[in-house]
């Protein structure tokens, strides 16, 4: 929502209000005086609804959203039906990013106040649609509406009376902006901009997993009516897992079928959906069915759920419906056949329409057998035979090769015109069998060995009667590697340029393997997402959208980056000191200055020196107390240095390229792998001075079904790269975490940023840190709220890495008093309920744009 689009409604509220003095001041931009005027009115009469409205408008202008909401609510209590107060509440929702809720509120106001043209205009701005005026007449077409179909192992689209082969160059569209969950959708202007950019990128298909708000479909329709080449739509029907893993549970199944009907009605512009938690609502009037390429049902089904369901309904048998058949299918395959048949029937009977149909699948449930992928129980038995501890067993293990879903068992009746295809989410780094199978390692693409291409060739070879669409693929540009891959296409760990190159390679592999298309994941970075490796330490999860975790792979798949800072970075890592002019001094002495800044993504450090600094012969260490001054390590690491009165949990060492990083006090180090329920994650008071480089284990050591051993993989996670974040600089590197330069007054200067996760901060928006109680309780990691951090600066003369010994202590800030460094002042930062953010195109964007242009518009012809 832009300020310009909000302005007309905002000023109409001011003009229509009945308290002239306060509102006149507000119209004149004299906000503080207006606030005083409304407060004076309320002191004389606290039942003045107009004064409460004015106070709410002042609070809204000053971004005091909680106050604004309370004041508008009070105005409505005093004057029920007060339209201006209702509009004020809707504007609070817009400011909070709750566009869907705001639209619903404005739609209700438009109905109860039809005289208010300004409300109708605001709805038109937000959605591109006028308020719903009732359902339009509809007659089922006499002829079948089939815009796309499958033929052999490809997709085809109808084009001026003929069938044209079509290769899917797709994009998965998640729409959660920072501060929002997936059900809190953006406004019409945002969707319009995205569609324009996606067309510029060169994609021909958008995939959505669930129903978006009405203005998304209106935006897509309007775009396609004007575009030379339309953007096709692959639509999903999302599913949560059923109770007891029983997909035949009557209540769950009825809701699943109801969701299918909602999607059918939405696609044809005939839906009116009421408000439900986590779902889009409203009047869906835009018919996008002519551009709907295909339907993909469901989600990545957990193997444990499929195994459990098959046990509940044991045995294999045939199943036949009106459109779909399955031969010798187990219970889950029969359920999926029934589900596809039901969706096809809804659209055929209601709209005389069909299109290609699939269910979601992934390598975990592929129909292939993988010798390297032992199940949890198989691996435990193999380890027992090898004389090793077998490890714990899960009650419901999610094994990667325990059961399969095989589209080749599925067939079509004569009534099915759109056809069936196989849809897989295939990433290059997971499951392990893709990268451990020696056969896949022998496959080569245009750049060398490619396990990914080898696996895809196997998958396509198996599906001799159906097209294969890779409905998700890609790599993220996070700092942390969450899973290893032999060609470097890891789950995270790439910079933006590498991400673009890997995404381009994967797209070419998909086409070369004979697939019918590939859908890149994803369009934007979404802050609410969480990865298995970081999730145990991102609590509370309901506040995850409020901050950006550079370490989390799941947040960083997008070609469009969303980062902290309203108009750009709060501090740009570029070696230029001007960003720091507005930041107050935290510590000063010996000609040195330390400045500190906190935002939604990082703790920023700015060090100013009397003159040039040579980090080959000098070292600077910033000790950080994150919990409280009593706990933590009271001795600086790697030497007989003065003790610190403030216990330190972390130290950031700056000693040149390859020797700069964040080290953690040993008792407070997180484990290499997932959260250990038996370990206390708690800072403890000590004077050991043992600070270590943190590590993360992305892959456990494995034993294959044939007894072959495969090593694990771990990564040191605290090293900080030197470079520039200036996007206009040819040396730009989004992984850059520190840089040096000169300030305007000739000082030497160093700036750095540290991701919150490296400091065991679980939620910077509430200043929450990892802090188990002294007696560890079962359940999630313990948390506490820190009042802020205390930082110590220490300078050393050193010509080799400080951790190797031999350095000479020069001074500290605060200045050491004898053998002890006094407790530094508290650095704190304000908490927040809505993040600031800006966006930009990653370097990946033009690289992938070229890859799409180089990819043929038709799939390969397969024998």
C-alpha positions in Angstrom: 0.0 0.0 0.0 1.6 3.3 -1.0 1.3 6.6 0.8 -0.2 8.2 -2.3 -3.0 5.7 -2.5 -3.9 6.2 1.2 -3.8 9.9 1.1 -7.3 10.6 -0.4 -9.1 8.6 2.2 -7.0 10.0 5.0 -7.8 13.6 4.2 -11.5 12.8 3.6 -11.6 11.6 7.2 -10.1 14.9 8.3 -12.6 17.0 6.2 -15.7 15.0 7.5 -14.8 15.1 11.1 -16.6 17.4 13.5 -13.8 18.8 15.7 -12.5 21.7 13.6 -9.6 23.0 15.6 -7.7 19.7 16.1 -8.5 18.6 12.5 -7.5 21.9 11.1 -4.1 21.6 12.8 -3.8 18.0 11.6 -4.6 19.0 8.0 -1.9 21.7 8.3 0.7 19.1 9.3 0.9 20.4 12.8 0.6 17.0 14.4 2.0 17.7 17.8 -0.4 20.7 18.3 -3.3 18.6 17.0 -2.5 16.0 19.5 -2.6 18.6 22.3 -5.9 19.9 21.0 -7.6 16.5 21.0 -6.2 15.7 24.4 -7.7 19.0 25.7 -11.1 18.1 24.2 -11.0 14.7 25.9 -10.0 16.2 29.3 -13.1 18.4 29.1 -15.4 15.6 27.7 -14.1 12.1 27.5 -17.3 10.9 25.7 -16.6 13.1 22.6 -16.4 10.5 19.8 -15.0 13.1 17.4 -12.1 13.8 19.7 -11.4 10.1 20.1 -11.4 9.9 16.3 -9.0 12.8 16.0 -6.7 11.3 18.6 -6.7 8.1 16.6 -5.7 9.9 13.4 -2.9 11.6 15.2 -1.6 8.3 16.6 -1.9 6.7 13.1 0.2 9.5 11.6 2.8 9.0 14.3 2.8 5.2 13.7 1.5 4.6 17.3 -0.7 1.8 16.0 -1.8 0.3 19.3 -2.9 3.7 20.5 -4.7 4.4 17.2 -6.6 1.1 17.4 -7.7 1.8 21.0 -8.8 5.4 20.1 -10.8 4.3 17.1 -12.4 1.5 19.0 -13.4 3.9 21.8 -15.0 6.2 19.2 -17.1 3.3 17.9 -18.1 2.4 21.4 -19.4 5.9 21.9 -21.0 6.2 18.4 -21.8 2.8 17.0 -21.7 2.8 13.2 -19.3 5.8 13.1 -17.9 5.2 9.6 -14.8 7.4 10.0 -13.7 5.4 13.1 -14.3 2.1 11.1 -12.1 3.4 8.3 -9.5 4.3 10.9 -9.4 0.8 12.1 -9.1 -0.5 8.6 -6.1 1.8 8.1 -4.5 0.4 11.2 -4.9 -3.1 9.6 -3.2 -1.8 6.4 -0.3 -0.3 8.4 0.1 -3.7 10.2 0.3 -5.4 6.8 -3.1 -7.1 7.2 -4.4 -6.2 3.8 -7.0 -9.0 3.6 -8.5 -8.0 6.9 -8.5 -4.3 5.9 -10.3 -5.1 2.6 -12.9 -7.1 4.5 -13.5 -4.3 6.9 -13.8 -1.7 4.1 -16.2 -4.0 2.1 -18.5 -4.2 5.2 -18.3 -0.4 5.6 -19.1 0.1 1.9 -22.3 -2.0 2.4 -23.5 -0.2 5.5 -22.5 3.3 4.2 -23.3 3.2 0.5 -23.2 7.1 0.5 -19.4 7.0 1.1 -17.8 7.2 -2.3 -14.4 7.5 -0.7 -14.7 4.0 0.8 -15.6 2.6 -2.6 -12.7 4.4 -4.2 -10.3 3.0 -1.5 -11.5 -0.5 -2.2 -11.0 0.0 -5.9 -7.4 1.2 -5.2 -6.7 -1.8 -3.0 -8.2 -4.6 -5.0 -8.8 -3.3 -8.5 -12.4 -4.5 -8.0 -15.6 -2.6 -7.0 -17.5 -3.8 -4.0 -19.3 -7.0 -4.8 -22.7 -6.3 -6.4 -24.0 -9.9 -6.5 -23.3 -13.0 -8.5 -23.4 -12.7 -12.2 -25.6 -15.0 -14.3 -23.8 -18.1 -15.6 -24.6 -20.9 -18.0 -22.4 -24.0 -18.4 -20.7 -23.8 -21.8 -21.9 -26.3 -24.4 -18.4 -27.0 -25.6 -15.6 -28.4 -23.5 -13.1 -25.8 -22.2 -9.7 -27.4 -22.3 -6.9 -24.8 -22.5 -4.1 -27.3 -21.9 -3.6 -31.1 -22.0 -0.9 -33.7 -21.8 0.3 -35.7 -24.8 2.9 -38.4 -24.5 5.4 -37.0 -22.1 4.8 -33.3 -22.7 2.3 -30.6 -22.0 0.4 -28.8 -24.8 -1.6 -25.5 -24.8 -4.4 -24.6 -27.1 -3.3 -21.8 -29.5 -5.7 -20.5 -32.1 -7.3 -23.9 -32.8 -4.2 -26.0 -32.7 -2.2 -27.8 -29.9 1.3 -26.3 -29.3 4.0 -28.1 -27.2 4.7 -26.1 -24.0 7.7 -26.2 -21.7 6.9 -24.8 -18.2 9.3 -22.0 -17.2 7.6 -21.4 -13.9 7.9 -19.5 -10.7 6.5 -20.5 -7.3 4.8 -17.5 -5.7 4.8 -17.2 -2.0 3.5 -13.8 -1.0 4.4 -13.2 2.7 6.1 -9.9 3.0 8.3 -9.2 6.1 6.2 -9.0 9.2 3.5 -11.2 7.7 2.4 -14.8 7.5 1.3 -16.5 4.2 -2.4 -15.7 4.9 -1.6 -12.0 5.2 -1.5 -11.1 1.5 -0.1 -8.0 -0.2 -2.2 -5.4 -2.0 -3.1 -5.1 -5.6 -0.3 -2.8 -6.5 2.3 -5.3 -5.2 0.8 -8.1 -7.2 0.7 -5.9 -10.3 4.4 -5.1 -9.9 5.3 -8.7 -9.3 3.5 -9.9 -12.4 5.2 -7.3 -14.5 8.6 -8.3 -13.2 8.0 -12.0 -13.6 7.1 -11.4 -17.2 10.2 -9.4 -17.6 12.2 -12.3 -16.1 11.0 -14.5 -18.8 8.8 -17.0 -17.0 5.6 -18.3 -18.6 3.9 -19.8 -15.6 3.1 -18.9 -12.0 2.4 -21.6 -9.4 0.4 -20.9 -6.2 -0.2 -23.4 -3.5 -3.5 -22.1 -2.2 -6.1 -19.5 -2.8 -4.8 -15.9 -2.9 -7.1 -12.9 -2.3 -9.5 -11.8 -5.1 -7.2 -8.9 -6.2 -4.5 -11.4 -7.2 -6.8 -13.1 -9.7 -8.0 -9.7 -11.0 -4.4 -8.6 -11.4 -3.5 -11.8 -13.3 -6.6 -11.5 -15.6 -5.8 -7.8 -16.3 -2.2 -8.6 -17.0 -3.0 -11.4 -19.4 -5.6 -9.4 -21.3 -2.9 -6.8 -22.1 0.2 -9.0 -22.4 1.6 -10.3 -25.6 2.4 -13.6 -23.9 0.1 -14.6 -21.0 1.3 -15.8 -17.7 -0.2 -19.3 -17.2 -1.3 -20.4 -13.7 -0.7 -23.7 -11.9 -3.0 -23.8 -8.9 -2.8 -25.9 -5.9 -5.2 -27.2 -3.3 -3.4 -27.2 0.1 -3.8 -29.9 2.6 -3.0 -30.3 6.3 -2.4 -33.8 7.5 -5.5 -35.6 8.8 -6.1 -36.8 12.4 -4.4 -40.2 13.0 -3.0 -40.0 9.4 -6.3 -41.3 8.2 -7.0 -39.6 4.8 -10.4 -41.3 4.8 -11.5 -39.5 8.0 -15.0 -38.3 7.1 -14.6 -34.8 8.6 -11.2 -34.1 7.2 -12.1 -35.5 3.8 -15.2 -33.4 3.6 -13.1 -30.3 4.3 -10.6 -31.4 1.7 -13.3 -31.7 -1.0 -14.8 -28.4 0.1 -11.4 -26.7 -0.5 -11.3 -28.3 -4.0 -14.7 -26.8 -4.8 -13.5 -23.4 -3.5 -10.5 -23.5 -5.9 -12.8 -24.5 -8.8 -15.1 -21.6 -8.1 -12.2 -19.1 -7.6 -10.6 -20.0 -10.9 -13.9 -19.3 -12.8 -14.6 -16.1 -10.9 -17.6 -17.4 -9.1 -16.6 -17.7 -5.5 -17.7 -15.9 -2.4 -15.6 -17.2 0.4 -16.2 -16.3 4.1 -13.5 -15.5 6.5 -11.6 -18.5 7.9 -8.3 -18.4 9.8 -5.3 -18.6 7.5 -7.5 -18.4 4.3 -8.2 -15.7 1.7 -11.7 -14.4 1.7 -14.0 -12.2 -0.4 -15.8 -12.0 -3.7 -13.8 -13.6 -6.5 -15.0 -12.1 -9.8 -12.0 -12.5 -12.1 -12.2 -15.6 -14.4 -8.7 -16.9 -14.8 -9.7 -20.3 -16.1 -8.6 -19.6 -19.7 -5.0 -19.2 -18.4 -5.0 -22.0 -15.8 -2.5 -24.6 -17.1 -2.8 -27.3 -14.5 -3.9 -28.3 -11.0 -1.5 -29.9 -8.4 -3.2 -31.3 -5.3 -1.7 -31.5 -1.8 1.7 -31.1 -0.3 4.9 -32.9 0.3 3.3 -35.8 2.1 5.4 -37.1 5.0 6.5 -40.7 4.5 5.4 -41.5 8.1 1.9 -40.3 7.3 1.7 -42.4 4.1 3.0 -45.5 5.9 0.6 -45.1 8.7 -2.4 -44.6 6.4 -1.4 -47.7 4.4 -1.4 -49.7 7.6 -4.8 -48.5 8.5 -6.1 -49.6 5.1 -3.8 -52.4 4.2 -3.5 -54.1 0.8 -3.4 -53.0 -2.8 -6.3 -53.0 -5.3 -7.6 -51.3 -8.4 -9.8 -48.2 -8.3 -11.8 -46.6 -11.1 -13.6 -43.3 -11.2 -15.2 -41.1 -13.9 -11.9 -39.7 -15.1 -9.0 -41.5 -13.3 -8.1 -45.1 -12.6 -5.3 -46.7 -10.6 -3.9 -50.2 -11.0 -2.8 -52.2 -7.9 -2.6 -49.0 -5.9 -2.0 -48.9 -2.1 -4.3 -46.9 0.1 -2.6 -43.5 -0.4 -2.5 -44.0 -4.2 -6.2 -44.9 -4.3 -7.0 -41.8 -2.1 -5.1 -39.6 -4.5 -6.9 -41.1 -7.5 -10.2 -40.4 -5.8 -9.1 -36.9 -5.0 -8.1 -36.0 -8.5 -11.2 -37.6 -9.8 -13.3 -35.5 -7.5 -11.7 -32.3 -8.5 -12.0 -33.1 -12.2 -15.7 -33.9 -11.6 -16.3 -30.6 -9.9 -14.9 -28.5 -12.7 -16.4 -30.7 -15.5 -19.9 -30.7 -14.1 -19.9 -27.0 -13.1 -18.0 -25.4 -15.9 -17.5 -28.0 -18.6 -13.8 -27.5 -18.2 -10.7 -29.7 -17.7 -6.9 -29.2 -17.6 -3.9 -31.4 -16.7 -4.0 -32.8 -13.1 -1.3 -34.1 -10.7 -0.7 -34.6 -7.0 2.4 -33.3 -5.2 5.3 -35.7 -4.9 8.9 -35.5 -4.0 12.0 -37.8 -4.1 11.2 -39.0 -0.6 8.1 -40.8 -2.1 9.4 -41.5 -5.6 8.8 -45.0 -6.9 12.5 -45.8 -7.4 14.7 -48.0 -5.1 17.8 -46.4 -3.6 20.5 -48.7 -2.3 22.3 -45.9 -0.4 19.2 -44.8 1.5 18.6 -47.1 4.5 15.6 -46.5 6.7 16.0 -45.5 10.3 15.5 -49.1 11.5 17.7 -50.6 8.7 20.5 -48.2 9.6 20.2 -49.0 13.3 20.5 -52.7 12.6 23.5 -52.1 10.3 25.2 -50.1 13.0 24.5 -52.8 15.6 26.2 -55.3 13.3 29.2 -53.0 12.9 29.5 -52.7 16.7 28.3 -49.1 16.8 25.5 -47.5 18.9 22.4 -47.9 16.9 20.9 -44.5 17.9 17.4 -43.7 19.0 14.4 -44.8 17.0 11.4 -42.6 16.2 7.9 -43.8 16.8 7.0 -42.4 13.3 10.2 -42.1 11.3 10.1 -40.0 8.2 12.3 -42.3 6.1 13.3 -41.2 2.6 12.8 -44.5 0.8 10.2 -46.4 2.7 7.2 -46.0 0.4 6.4 -44.6 -3.0 3.7 -42.9 -4.9 3.8 -44.0 -8.5 1.9 -42.0 -11.2 2.6 -44.8 -13.6 -0.1 -46.8 -11.9 -2.6 -44.1 -12.8 -4.6 -44.1 -16.0 -7.3 -42.1 -17.7 -10.9 -43.0 -18.7 -12.2 -41.7 -22.1 -13.8 -38.7 -20.3 -10.4 -37.3 -19.3 -9.2 -34.8 -21.9 -6.8 -32.8 -19.9 -4.6 -35.7 -18.8 -2.4 -36.5 -15.9 1.2 -35.7 -15.2 3.8 -36.4 -12.5 4.7 -33.4 -10.3 7.9 -33.6 -8.1 9.7 -31.1 -5.9 13.3 -31.9 -6.7 16.2 -30.1 -5.0 19.8 -31.0 -5.7 20.9 -31.5 -2.1 18.2 -33.8 -0.6 17.5 -36.6 0.1 21.0 -38.1 0.7 20.6 -40.8 -1.8 20.7 -38.3 -4.7 24.3 -37.4 -3.7 25.5 -40.7 -2.3 24.5 -43.0 -5.2 27.7 -43.7 -7.2 25.7 -44.1 -10.4 24.3 -40.5 -10.2 27.9 -39.2 -9.6 28.9 -40.6 -13.0 26.4 -38.5 -14.9 27.8 -35.4 -16.5 26.2 -32.2 -17.8 27.8 -29.2 -19.6 29.7 -28.2 -16.5 30.9 -31.6 -15.2 29.6 -34.2 -12.9 25.9 -33.8 -12.0 24.1 -36.0 -9.5 21.0 -33.9 -10.1 20.8 -34.7 -13.8 21.5 -38.4 -13.1 18.6 -38.6 -10.7 16.2 -36.7 -13.1 17.1 -39.0 -15.9 16.1 -42.0 -13.8 12.9 -40.3 -12.8 11.9 -39.4 -16.4 12.9 -42.9 -17.6 10.5 -44.5 -15.0 7.5 -42.2 -16.1 7.1 -43.6 -19.6 3.4 -42.6 -19.9 3.3 -39.2 -18.1 5.1 -35.9 -18.4 7.3 -35.0 -15.4 7.2 -31.4 -14.1 9.7 -30.4 -11.5 7.3 -28.2 -9.6 10.0 -26.9 -7.1 13.7 -26.6 -7.5 16.4 -24.1 -6.6 19.0 -23.2 -4.0 19.0 -20.4 -1.3 21.5 -17.6 -0.8 21.8 -18.0 3.0 25.0 -17.9 5.1 24.4 -21.3 6.7 24.7 -24.6 4.8 21.8 -26.8 5.9 22.6 -29.7 3.6 25.7 -30.7 1.6 25.8 -31.3 -2.2 28.9 -32.6 -4.0 28.8 -30.0 -6.9 28.4 -27.1 -4.5 24.7 -26.7 -5.0 24.1 -26.9 -1.2 21.1 -26.0 0.9 22.4 -22.5 1.5 25.9 -21.2 1.6 25.7 -19.5 -1.8 26.0 -15.8 -2.5 23.5 -14.2 -4.9 25.7 -14.7 -8.0 26.3 -18.4 -7.2 22.6 -18.9 -6.5 21.8 -17.5 -10.0 24.4 -19.8 -11.6 23.2 -22.9 -9.7 19.5 -22.1 -10.5 20.4 -21.7 -14.2 22.3 -25.0 -14.2 19.3 -26.8 -12.5 16.9 -25.4 -15.1 19.1 -26.7 -17.9 19.4 -30.1 -16.3 15.6 -30.3 -16.0 15.1 -29.6 -19.7 18.0 -31.8 -20.8 16.6 -34.7 -18.7 13.4 -34.6 -20.8 11.1 -33.0 -18.2 8.0 -31.1 -19.2 9.1 -28.0 -17.2 10.6 -26.6 -14.1 9.1 -24.2 -11.5 11.8 -22.2 -9.6 11.4 -21.8 -5.8 10.9 -18.9 -5.2 10.0 -15.4 -6.2 10.6 -13.6 -2.9 12.5 -14.1 0.4 9.9 -14.8 3.1 10.9 -14.1 6.7 8.3 -16.3 8.3 10.0 -19.5 6.9 12.2 -21.7 9.0 14.7 -24.4 8.3 15.2 -27.6 10.3 18.7 -26.7 11.3 17.9 -23.2 12.7 14.2 -23.7 13.7 14.9 -25.0 17.3 16.7 -21.7 18.0 14.1 -19.3 16.4 11.6 -19.1 19.2 9.0 -17.9 19.7 8.0 -19.1 16.2 4.9 -16.9 16.0 7.3 -13.9 16.0 9.5 -15.2 13.3 8.1 -12.9 10.6 9.3 -9.9 12.5 13.0 -10.4 11.9 15.4 -11.5 9.1 17.7 -14.5 9.7 20.6 -14.5 7.2 21.6 -17.9 8.5 18.3 -19.6 7.7 18.2 -21.3 4.3 14.4 -21.3 4.0 14.2 -17.5 4.2 16.6 -16.9 1.3 15.3 -18.7 -1.9 13.9 -15.6 -3.6 15.2 -13.8 -6.6 13.8 -10.7 -4.9 15.4 -9.9 -1.6 13.6 -8.2 1.3 16.0 -6.8 3.9 15.9 -4.6 7.0 15.7 -0.8 6.5 13.0 1.4 5.0 14.7 2.9 2.0 17.8 0.8 2.0 20.2 -0.8 4.5 20.4 0.9 7.8 24.2 0.4 7.5 25.7 -0.5 4.2 28.9 -2.5 4.5 31.0 -0.6 2.0 33.9 0.9 4.1 32.3 4.4 4.0 31.6 5.9 7.4 28.7 8.3 6.5 26.1 5.8 7.6 27.4 6.0 11.1 27.2 9.8 11.5 23.7 9.5 13.1 24.7 6.6 15.4 25.8 7.7 18.9 29.2 6.8 20.4 29.0 3.7 22.7 32.7 3.6 23.9 35.5 6.1 23.4 39.1 6.4 24.5 42.7 6.0 23.3 41.7 7.8 20.1 39.3 4.9 19.4 35.5 4.9 19.1 33.0 2.0 19.1 29.5 2.5 17.8 26.7 -0.1 17.9 23.4 -0.4 16.0 20.7 -3.1 16.1 18.1 -3.7 13.4 15.9 -6.5 12.2 18.8 -8.6 10.8 22.1 -7.8 12.5 24.1 -6.3 15.3 26.2 -3.7 13.5 29.6 -2.6 14.8 31.5 0.6 13.8 35.1 0.9 14.9 36.9 4.2 14.4 40.7 4.4 14.8 43.1 7.4 15.1 44.6 6.6 11.8 45.3 3.8 9.3 45.2 0.3 10.7 47.2 -2.7 9.5 45.3 -5.8 10.6 48.4 -7.9 9.6 50.1 -6.5 12.7 47.2 -5.5 14.9 44.0 -7.2 16.1 40.8 -5.9 17.6 38.5 -8.0 19.7 34.9 -7.0 20.6 33.6 -9.0 23.6 29.9 -9.2 23.8 27.8 -9.9 26.9 24.4 -10.9 25.7 22.7 -12.3 28.9 23.8 -10.6 32.1 27.1 -9.4 33.5 27.5 -12.2 36.1 27.2 -15.1 33.8 29.6 -15.7 30.8 33.3 -15.9 30.5 35.2 -13.2 32.6 38.5 -13.8 30.8 39.4 -12.7 27.3 40.5 -15.6 25.1 43.9 -16.7 23.9 46.2 -15.0 26.4 46.9 -13.7 29.9 44.9 -10.6 29.3 43.0 -8.5 31.9 39.8 -10.1 33.2 36.4 -8.7 32.2 34.0 -7.6 34.9 31.2 -8.3 32.4 30.9 -12.0 31.6 31.2 -12.5 27.8 29.2 -15.0 25.7 30.9 -14.1 22.4 33.9 -12.3 21.0 34.2 -10.9 17.5 37.9 -11.0 16.3 39.0 -8.6 13.6 42.5 -9.6 12.3 42.3 -9.4 8.5 40.8 -11.7 5.8 40.5 -15.3 6.8 41.1 -14.4 10.4 38.0 -12.5 11.3 35.0 -14.1 12.9 32.7 -14.6 15.8 33.7 -17.1 18.6 31.4 -18.4 21.3 32.2 -19.2 25.0 32.4 -23.0 25.0 29.6 -23.7 27.5 27.2 -21.6 25.4 28.0 -23.2 22.0 25.1 -24.8 20.3 25.5 -28.4 19.2 26.7 -29.4 15.7 23.3 -30.8 14.9 19.7 -30.5 16.0 18.6 -29.4 19.4 19.7 -31.9 22.1 16.9 -32.3 24.7 19.5 -33.5 27.3 21.8 -30.5 27.0 21.4 -27.2 28.8 21.8 -24.2 26.6 22.8 -21.7 29.2 25.6 -19.2 29.8 27.5 -20.0 32.9 29.9 -17.9 34.9 33.5 -18.9 34.3 37.1 -17.6 33.8 38.3 -20.3 31.4 38.8 -18.0 28.4 37.9 -20.8 26.0 36.1 -19.4 23.1 35.5 -21.7 20.1 34.4 -21.3 16.5 30.8 -22.6 16.3 30.0 -25.4 13.9 26.8 -26.8 12.3 26.4 -30.4 11.1 24.5 -30.4 7.9 24.7 -34.1 7.2 25.0 -37.0 9.6 27.3 -39.9 8.8 25.2 -42.6 7.1 25.3 -46.3 6.4 23.7 -47.5 3.2 21.6 -50.6 2.8 24.6 -52.5 1.4 26.8 -51.5 4.4 28.6 -48.7 2.7 29.7 -45.9 5.0 29.2 -42.3 4.1 30.8 -39.5 6.1 29.0 -36.6 7.7 29.5 -32.9 6.9 30.0 -30.0 9.2 30.7 -26.3 8.6 32.3 -23.6 10.8 29.7 -20.9 10.9 31.3 -17.9 12.5 33.8 -16.7 9.9 33.1 -13.3 8.5 33.9 -12.4 4.9 35.4 -9.1 3.9 33.8 -7.2 1.0 31.3 -4.6 -0.1 27.5 -4.6 0.0 27.4 -1.7 -2.4 25.4 -3.0 -5.3 26.9 -0.4 -7.7 30.3 -1.8 -7.1 31.5 -4.6 -9.4 33.0 -6.4 -6.4 29.6 -6.5 -4.7 29.1 -9.6 -2.5 26.0 -10.1 -0.4 28.0 -12.4 1.9 30.3 -9.5 2.9 30.1 -8.9 6.6 32.9 -6.4 7.2 35.0 -3.8 5.4 37.6 -1.1 6.2 37.9 2.4 5.0 38.5 6.0 6.0 36.1 8.4 7.6 35.6 12.0 6.4 37.9 13.3 9.2 40.7 10.9 8.1 40.2 8.3 10.8 40.7 4.6 10.0 37.4 2.8 10.0 36.0 -0.7 10.2 32.4 -1.7 10.0 30.8 -5.2 10.5 27.5 -6.9 10.9 26.8 -10.1 12.9 23.6 -12.1 12.2 21.5 -12.5 15.3 21.6 -16.3 15.2 25.4 -16.2 15.6 24.8 -14.5 19.0 22.1 -17.0 20.1 19.4 -14.4 19.8 16.1 -16.1 19.1 14.0 -13.0 18.5 15.7 -9.6 18.3 12.3 -7.9 18.0 11.7 -8.8 21.7 15.3 -9.1 22.7 14.9 -12.8 23.4 18.0 -15.0 23.8 18.6 -18.7 24.4 18.7 -19.3 28.1 17.7 -22.7 29.5 16.8 -22.8 33.2 19.3 -24.3 35.5 17.3 -27.5 35.7 16.6 -28.4 32.1 13.0 -29.1 31.3 11.7 -31.3 28.4 10.5 -29.3 25.4 11.8 -26.3 23.4 14.9 -24.4 24.2 14.6 -22.1 27.2 14.4 -18.3 26.6 14.9 -15.1 28.5 14.6 -11.5 27.7 17.9 -9.6 27.8 17.8 -5.9 28.7 20.5 -5.4 26.1 24.2 -6.1 25.5 27.4 -4.9 27.0 30.5 -4.7 24.7 34.2 -4.5 25.4 36.8 -3.4 22.9 40.3 -4.8 23.3 43.3 -3.9 21.0 46.4 -6.1 20.5 49.6 -6.1 18.6 49.9 -9.4 16.8 51.6 -10.6 13.7 49.9 -14.0 13.6 46.4 -15.3 14.5 45.6 -14.3 18.0 44.4 -17.8 18.8 47.9 -19.1 18.1 49.3 -17.0 21.0 52.0 -14.4 21.0 49.9 -11.2 20.9 50.5 -8.2 23.1 47.6 -6.5 24.9 47.6 -2.7 24.2 44.5 -1.3 25.8 40.8 -1.8 26.2 37.5 0.2 26.3 36.4 0.6 29.0 40.0 1.2 30.1 41.5 -1.6 32.1 42.0 -0.8 35.8 44.9 -3.0 36.8 44.1 -6.5 35.8 40.4 -6.0 35.3 38.3 -4.3 32.6 35.3 -2.5 34.2 31.7 -3.3 33.3 30.8 -1.3 30.2 27.5 0.5 29.8 24.3 -1.2 28.6 23.5 -1.0 24.9 19.9 -1.7 24.3 17.5 -1.2 21.4 13.7 -0.7 21.1 11.5 -3.7 20.5 9.1 -3.7 17.6 5.9 -5.2 16.4 6.3 -4.3 12.7 9.6 -4.5 10.9 11.0 -2.0 8.4 12.1 -3.4 5.1 13.1 -2.6 1.5 13.5 -4.8 -1.5 15.9 -5.3 -4.4 16.6 -7.8 -7.2 19.4 -10.2 -6.3 22.3 -10.7 -8.7 20.6 -14.0 -9.3 17.8 -12.3 -11.3 19.7 -11.4 -14.5 21.6 -14.6 -14.5 18.4 -16.7 -14.3 16.8 -14.3 -16.8 19.4 -15.3 -19.3 19.0 -19.0 -18.5 15.3 -18.8 -19.2 15.9 -17.0 -22.5 18.4 -19.8 -23.5 15.9 -22.6 -22.6 13.8 -23.8 -25.5 10.1 -23.1 -25.3 9.3 -26.7 -26.0 10.4 -29.9 -24.1 12.8 -32.4 -25.6 11.4 -35.1 -27.7 11.8 -38.4 -25.8 11.8 -41.8 -27.3 
